[in-house]
Amino acid sequence: MADSSSESKMVTAKAVFSAAASVTASIMLARTLANDLLPHEFQEYFFSGVRNFFSQFSSQVTVVIEEFDGLVNNQIYEAAQVYLSTKISPSTRRLKVSKPEKENNFNVSMETNEEVIDVFNGVKVKWILASRRVESGYRADHGMNSSYNFEVRFFELSFHLKHQDMVINSYLPHIVEAAKSLRQEKKTLKLFTPSFEHMYGNLSDAWTPVNLDHPATFETLAMELEIKKTILEDLERFVKRRDYYRRVGKAWKRGYLLYGPPGTGKSSLVAAMANYLNFDIYDLELTELRCNSDLRRLLVATANRSILVVEDIDCTIEFHDRAAEARATNFPPGYAPEKQVTLSGLLNFIDGLWSSCGDERIIVFTTNHKEKLDAALLRPGRMDVHVHMSYCTPCGFKLLAANYLGVKEHILFGEIEDLVRTAEVTPAEVAEQLLKGRDQPDDAFRDMIEFLKSKKKENEELKAKKVQEELEEKKRKEEEKEKKRKEEEEMKGKDGKTDNDDKSKLN
């Protein structure tokens, strides 16, 4: 009797499993036929109807994530697109692949009505990319009124009802953060320059991008190891301290001042920072701006995780001349003040209210003459890190020799290093000399010795000439001072004689 009952249960179980398998196979067949045979405009209605039918018998919850939130992009939809591109399984039948013209990577994404299964903290969820046609209204078309419609795309995220809080409060934030990291890894670095002809249109058109293919890295920079280590540690600390900056009430930004003679590698250091952090660069030319509002509009249009560079700031605009700002505010009645970018306008964006209009930004100023800059620009909180880009050092020379000639040690290095210490030669000059060096390292280093000796002699002659000019200028000023003193004494003598003549006439 027991055996008969067991056999009956087995038969029932087999029947249930057989029916389930049959239904599943039928659904898969119907789906395949729908994908292959139904026109696109009918597919969305078919799949939507099937999903709605089965949802009535399920404890599943479906969250709809549309592509747009009103007139703006939906951040969660965009994040899901990026995130799900890494979750596509080999069983997925239809994919979309694209590659923008100036990008390095292929973009792989789901096709409409495809589904992806994901597991988060042990919970299984299902994503489906769906779409629907929406009739938007009527338009005049060759003298006739005709309706037009467009496609609205959206994700359907399905999961068990009991996991709703976890999905909303943990899973979706996880997707946003994961997508941010994935975008950063895949993105092609850009160098942006102001697009002045489009600056007063959409903010997205205020800058023109080109690919940044600069090969500079911290490994190839001809700098002292301690300076490179300090900069790297500062950058690492900065990108990890978002919560810290918020807690202390500061905008998440960092200011760098790179100063030193031309050719010491300031631009290469900026490129190395961009390559290290994977940050885009915005190159701002201040002399082209007419007023503070232009400056503000350009700076607001810059993206997060970027480096804003203002090169040769001592030459672009005389920020140290505070009298110019006073003249702009105290203009005679009836005359329009001359528009200009002022020091206060720049400082307001660096650490004023406008500084909070963006996160994780680095601002870099470069100058050949630090002493010419206004002290207000240099204080901590504005320019936090001052980096002196000096003449080439022995350490820098050895690194350049390894990069350009593949030589790390040589019998002539000792003599070359002694000359480098006193020749006051820039890394750019040393690199150029190595670049045109002969094939044999021995010949190249002998040429380098001759170049350094010549450079040292040239610098000594320039210094001697400068000292002579300073002595002559000092002598000229002393002679002018003496001449002026004599003229004043003569005038006093004449005044005294005139007074005596006047007294004689009175008597």
Salt bridges, closest charged atoms under 4 A:
GLU66 OE2 - ARG132 NH2 2.77
GLU67 OE2 - ARG153 NH2 2.67
GLU103 OE2 - LYS190 NZ 3.50
GLU111 OE2 - ARG94 NH2 3.54
GLU114 OE1 - ARG31 NH2 3.54
GLU115 OE1 - ARG31 NH1 3.96
ASP118 OD1 - LYS87 NZ 3.76
ASP141 OD1 - HIS142 NE2 3.59
GLU151 OE2 - HIS40 NE2 3.23
GLU156 OE1 - ARG51 NE 2.83
ASP234 OD1 - ARG237 NH2 3.36
ASP234 OD1 - ARG254 NH2 2.69
GLU236 OE1 - LYS240 NZ 3.70
ASP243 OD1 - ARG242 NE 3.95
ASP280 OD2 - LYS187 NZ 3.69
ASP294 OD2 - ARG290 NE 3.53
ASP321 OD2 - ARG327 NH2 3.69
ASP351 OD2 - ARG379 NH2 3.08
ASP351 OD2 - ARG382 NE 2.66
ASP359 OD2 - ARG246 NH2 3.42
GLU360 OE2 - ARG305 NH1 2.63
GLU371 OE2 - HIS369 ND1 3.47
ASP374 OD1 - ARG322 NH2 3.04
GLU409 OE2 - LYS398 NZ 3.36
ASP418 OD1 - ARG421 NH1 2.98
GLU424 OE2 - LYS463 NZ 3.11
GLU429 OE2 - LYS455 NZ 2.79
ASP442 OD1 - HIS410 NE2 2.49
ASP443 OD1 - ARG446 NH1 3.58
ASP447 OD1 - ARG438 NH2 2.75
GLU473 OE2 - ARG476 NH2 2.36
GLU480 OE2 - ARG476 NH1 2.54
GLU482 OE2 - ARG485 NH2 2.27
GLU489 OE2 - ARG485 NH1 2.57
